Amino acid sequence: MITFISFLIVLFGSINWLSIGMLQYDIIAGFFGTQSSMFSRIIYILFGFAAIWLIVSAIRQKGKINIVKDRLPLKKLEENEEKLSNNFGQK
């Protein structure tokens, strides 16, 4: 779950950097007044920690980042689909 939250935070940070690069407008500073405001700095720190978390996750998992771990394996999904289709007389 923390990887998914980190992914969302980094995604939003990337959109913020895109707006800085293309429009010269900092979304976070726009919300909180300036880049040096306490809330802006906290958000920037969260962006950094989320990026570090994703980097460490990628290194630990040899380049693969599992955003959501609660998914069923493909084989399990196929078995469930086959059971459902047999129950309803389809296939």
Biotite code that builds the C-alpha atoms (Angstrom):
import biotite.structure as struc

atoms = struc.array([
    struc.Atom([0.000, 0.000, 0.000], chain_id="A", res_id=1, res_name="MET", atom_name="CA", element="C"),
    struc.Atom([2.846, 2.373, 0.808], chain_id="A", res_id=2, res_name="ILE", atom_name="CA", element="C"),
    struc.Atom([4.290, 1.765, -2.661], chain_id="A", res_id=3, res_name="THR", atom_name="CA", element="C"),
    struc.Atom([0.982, 2.723, -4.257], chain_id="A", res_id=4, res_name="PHE", atom_name="CA", element="C"),
    struc.Atom([0.776, 5.918, -2.177], chain_id="A", res_id=5, res_name="ILE", atom_name="CA", element="C"),
    struc.Atom([4.400, 6.707, -3.046], chain_id="A", res_id=6, res_name="SER", atom_name="CA", element="C"),
    struc.Atom([3.611, 6.179, -6.701], chain_id="A", res_id=7, res_name="PHE", atom_name="CA", element="C"),
    struc.Atom([0.708, 8.645, -6.528], chain_id="A", res_id=8, res_name="LEU", atom_name="CA", element="C"),
    struc.Atom([2.827, 11.219, -4.700], chain_id="A", res_id=9, res_name="ILE", atom_name="CA", element="C"),
    struc.Atom([5.655, 10.916, -7.234], chain_id="A", res_id=10, res_name="VAL", atom_name="CA", element="C"),
    struc.Atom([3.132, 11.137, -10.063], chain_id="A", res_id=11, res_name="LEU", atom_name="CA", element="C"),
    struc.Atom([1.762, 14.381, -8.658], chain_id="A", res_id=12, res_name="PHE", atom_name="CA", element="C"),
    struc.Atom([5.311, 15.679, -8.137], chain_id="A", res_id=13, res_name="GLY", atom_name="CA", element="C"),
    struc.Atom([6.074, 14.917, -11.768], chain_id="A", res_id=14, res_name="SER", atom_name="CA", element="C"),
    struc.Atom([3.022, 16.856, -12.887], chain_id="A", res_id=15, res_name="ILE", atom_name="CA", element="C"),
    struc.Atom([4.207, 19.737, -10.704], chain_id="A", res_id=16, res_name="ASN", atom_name="CA", element="C"),
    struc.Atom([7.631, 19.656, -12.400], chain_id="A", res_id=17, res_name="TRP", atom_name="CA", element="C"),
    struc.Atom([5.942, 19.535, -15.810], chain_id="A", res_id=18, res_name="LEU", atom_name="CA", element="C"),
    struc.Atom([3.983, 22.675, -14.967], chain_id="A", res_id=19, res_name="SER", atom_name="CA", element="C"),
    struc.Atom([7.169, 24.379, -13.747], chain_id="A", res_id=20, res_name="ILE", atom_name="CA", element="C"),
    struc.Atom([9.004, 23.452, -16.942], chain_id="A", res_id=21, res_name="GLY", atom_name="CA", element="C"),
    struc.Atom([6.275, 24.299, -19.419], chain_id="A", res_id=22, res_name="MET", atom_name="CA", element="C"),
    struc.Atom([4.287, 27.051, -17.735], chain_id="A", res_id=23, res_name="LEU", atom_name="CA", element="C"),
    struc.Atom([6.773, 28.404, -15.191], chain_id="A", res_id=24, res_name="GLN", atom_name="CA", element="C"),
    struc.Atom([4.088, 27.842, -12.555], chain_id="A", res_id=25, res_name="TYR", atom_name="CA", element="C"),
    struc.Atom([4.661, 25.865, -9.368], chain_id="A", res_id=26, res_name="ASP", atom_name="CA", element="C"),
    struc.Atom([1.363, 24.243, -8.364], chain_id="A", res_id=27, res_name="ILE", atom_name="CA", element="C"),
    struc.Atom([2.452, 23.600, -4.767], chain_id="A", res_id=28, res_name="ILE", atom_name="CA", element="C"),
    struc.Atom([3.713, 27.151, -4.298], chain_id="A", res_id=29, res_name="ALA", atom_name="CA", element="C"),
    struc.Atom([0.467, 28.361, -5.868], chain_id="A", res_id=30, res_name="GLY", atom_name="CA", element="C"),
    struc.Atom([-1.554, 26.533, -3.221], chain_id="A", res_id=31, res_name="PHE", atom_name="CA", element="C"),
    struc.Atom([0.566, 27.505, -0.240], chain_id="A", res_id=32, res_name="PHE", atom_name="CA", element="C"),
    struc.Atom([1.841, 30.968, -1.192], chain_id="A", res_id=33, res_name="GLY", atom_name="CA", element="C"),
    struc.Atom([5.563, 30.524, -1.846], chain_id="A", res_id=34, res_name="THR", atom_name="CA", element="C"),
    struc.Atom([8.100, 27.751, -2.231], chain_id="A", res_id=35, res_name="GLN", atom_name="CA", element="C"),
    struc.Atom([9.593, 28.663, 1.112], chain_id="A", res_id=36, res_name="SER", atom_name="CA", element="C"),
    struc.Atom([6.351, 28.323, 3.099], chain_id="A", res_id=37, res_name="SER", atom_name="CA", element="C"),
    struc.Atom([6.367, 25.546, 5.680], chain_id="A", res_id=38, res_name="MET", atom_name="CA", element="C"),
    struc.Atom([3.554, 23.574, 3.998], chain_id="A", res_id=39, res_name="PHE", atom_name="CA", element="C"),
    struc.Atom([5.231, 23.759, 0.578], chain_id="A", res_id=40, res_name="SER", atom_name="CA", element="C"),
    struc.Atom([8.465, 22.473, 2.032], chain_id="A", res_id=41, res_name="ARG", atom_name="CA", element="C"),
    struc.Atom([6.652, 19.574, 3.723], chain_id="A", res_id=42, res_name="ILE", atom_name="CA", element="C"),
    struc.Atom([5.054, 18.610, 0.409], chain_id="A", res_id=43, res_name="ILE", atom_name="CA", element="C"),
    struc.Atom([8.426, 18.797, -1.376], chain_id="A", res_id=44, res_name="TYR", atom_name="CA", element="C"),
    struc.Atom([9.933, 16.584, 1.343], chain_id="A", res_id=45, res_name="ILE", atom_name="CA", element="C"),
    struc.Atom([7.089, 14.078, 0.835], chain_id="A", res_id=46, res_name="LEU", atom_name="CA", element="C"),
    struc.Atom([7.839, 14.063, -2.909], chain_id="A", res_id=47, res_name="PHE", atom_name="CA", element="C"),
    struc.Atom([11.484, 13.291, -2.134], chain_id="A", res_id=48, res_name="GLY", atom_name="CA", element="C"),
    struc.Atom([10.750, 10.513, 0.366], chain_id="A", res_id=49, res_name="PHE", atom_name="CA", element="C"),
    struc.Atom([8.231, 8.930, -1.997], chain_id="A", res_id=50, res_name="ALA", atom_name="CA", element="C"),
    struc.Atom([10.799, 8.952, -4.809], chain_id="A", res_id=51, res_name="ALA", atom_name="CA", element="C"),
    struc.Atom([13.439, 7.426, -2.520], chain_id="A", res_id=52, res_name="ILE", atom_name="CA", element="C"),
    struc.Atom([10.952, 4.719, -1.471], chain_id="A", res_id=53, res_name="TRP", atom_name="CA", element="C"),
    struc.Atom([10.273, 3.810, -5.106], chain_id="A", res_id=54, res_name="LEU", atom_name="CA", element="C"),
    struc.Atom([13.999, 3.746, -5.917], chain_id="A", res_id=55, res_name="ILE", atom_name="CA", element="C"),
    struc.Atom([14.759, 1.487, -2.948], chain_id="A", res_id=56, res_name="VAL", atom_name="CA", element="C"),
    struc.Atom([11.805, -0.760, -3.851], chain_id="A", res_id=57, res_name="SER", atom_name="CA", element="C"),
    struc.Atom([13.057, -1.062, -7.426], chain_id="A", res_id=58, res_name="ALA", atom_name="CA", element="C"),
    struc.Atom([16.570, -1.928, -6.249], chain_id="A", res_id=59, res_name="ILE", atom_name="CA", element="C"),
    struc.Atom([15.321, -4.513, -3.734], chain_id="A", res_id=60, res_name="ARG", atom_name="CA", element="C"),
    struc.Atom([13.048, -6.159, -6.288], chain_id="A", res_id=61, res_name="GLN", atom_name="CA", element="C"),
    struc.Atom([15.659, -6.080, -9.074], chain_id="A", res_id=62, res_name="LYS", atom_name="CA", element="C"),
    struc.Atom([13.947, -3.445, -11.212], chain_id="A", res_id=63, res_name="GLY", atom_name="CA", element="C"),
    struc.Atom([10.366, -4.582, -10.719], chain_id="A", res_id=64, res_name="LYS", atom_name="CA", element="C"),
    struc.Atom([8.001, -2.409, -8.713], chain_id="A", res_id=65, res_name="ILE", atom_name="CA", element="C"),
    struc.Atom([4.768, -4.026, -7.532], chain_id="A", res_id=66, res_name="ASN", atom_name="CA", element="C"),
    struc.Atom([2.340, -1.158, -7.102], chain_id="A", res_id=67, res_name="ILE", atom_name="CA", element="C"),
    struc.Atom([-0.494, -3.388, -5.872], chain_id="A", res_id=68, res_name="VAL", atom_name="CA", element="C"),
    struc.Atom([0.415, -6.748, -4.315], chain_id="A", res_id=69, res_name="LYS", atom_name="CA", element="C"),
    struc.Atom([-3.145, -7.925, -3.666], chain_id="A", res_id=70, res_name="ASP", atom_name="CA", element="C"),
    struc.Atom([-3.735, -9.115, -7.222], chain_id="A", res_id=71, res_name="ARG", atom_name="CA", element="C"),
    struc.Atom([-4.382, -12.778, -7.832], chain_id="A", res_id=72, res_name="LEU", atom_name="CA", element="C"),
    struc.Atom([-1.848, -14.604, -9.990], chain_id="A", res_id=73, res_name="PRO", atom_name="CA", element="C"),
    struc.Atom([-2.936, -15.199, -13.590], chain_id="A", res_id=74, res_name="LEU", atom_name="CA", element="C"),
    struc.Atom([-3.296, -18.945, -13.036], chain_id="A", res_id=75, res_name="LYS", atom_name="CA", element="C"),
    struc.Atom([-5.623, -18.319, -10.067], chain_id="A", res_id=76, res_name="LYS", atom_name="CA", element="C"),
    struc.Atom([-7.688, -15.885, -12.157], chain_id="A", res_id=77, res_name="LEU", atom_name="CA", element="C"),
    struc.Atom([-8.053, -18.470, -14.928], chain_id="A", res_id=78, res_name="GLU", atom_name="CA", element="C"),
    struc.Atom([-9.147, -21.110, -12.404], chain_id="A", res_id=79, res_name="GLU", atom_name="CA", element="C"),
    struc.Atom([-11.737, -18.741, -10.922], chain_id="A", res_id=80, res_name="ASN", atom_name="CA", element="C"),
    struc.Atom([-13.013, -17.868, -14.398], chain_id="A", res_id=81, res_name="GLU", atom_name="CA", element="C"),
    struc.Atom([-13.313, -21.549, -15.292], chain_id="A", res_id=82, res_name="GLU", atom_name="CA", element="C"),
    struc.Atom([-15.235, -22.291, -12.072], chain_id="A", res_id=83, res_name="LYS", atom_name="CA", element="C"),
    struc.Atom([-17.628, -19.426, -12.722], chain_id="A", res_id=84, res_name="LEU", atom_name="CA", element="C"),
    struc.Atom([-18.227, -20.449, -16.316], chain_id="A", res_id=85, res_name="SER", atom_name="CA", element="C"),
    struc.Atom([-18.871, -24.062, -15.233], chain_id="A", res_id=86, res_name="ASN", atom_name="CA", element="C"),
    struc.Atom([-21.322, -22.888, -12.592], chain_id="A", res_id=87, res_name="ASN", atom_name="CA", element="C"),
    struc.Atom([-23.310, -20.902, -15.132], chain_id="A", res_id=88, res_name="PHE", atom_name="CA", element="C"),
    struc.Atom([-23.135, -23.604, -17.837], chain_id="A", res_id=89, res_name="GLY", atom_name="CA", element="C"),
    struc.Atom([-21.139, -21.481, -20.250], chain_id="A", res_id=90, res_name="GLN", atom_name="CA", element="C"),
    struc.Atom([-17.977, -22.210, -22.213], chain_id="A", res_id=91, res_name="LYS", atom_name="CA", element="C"),
])
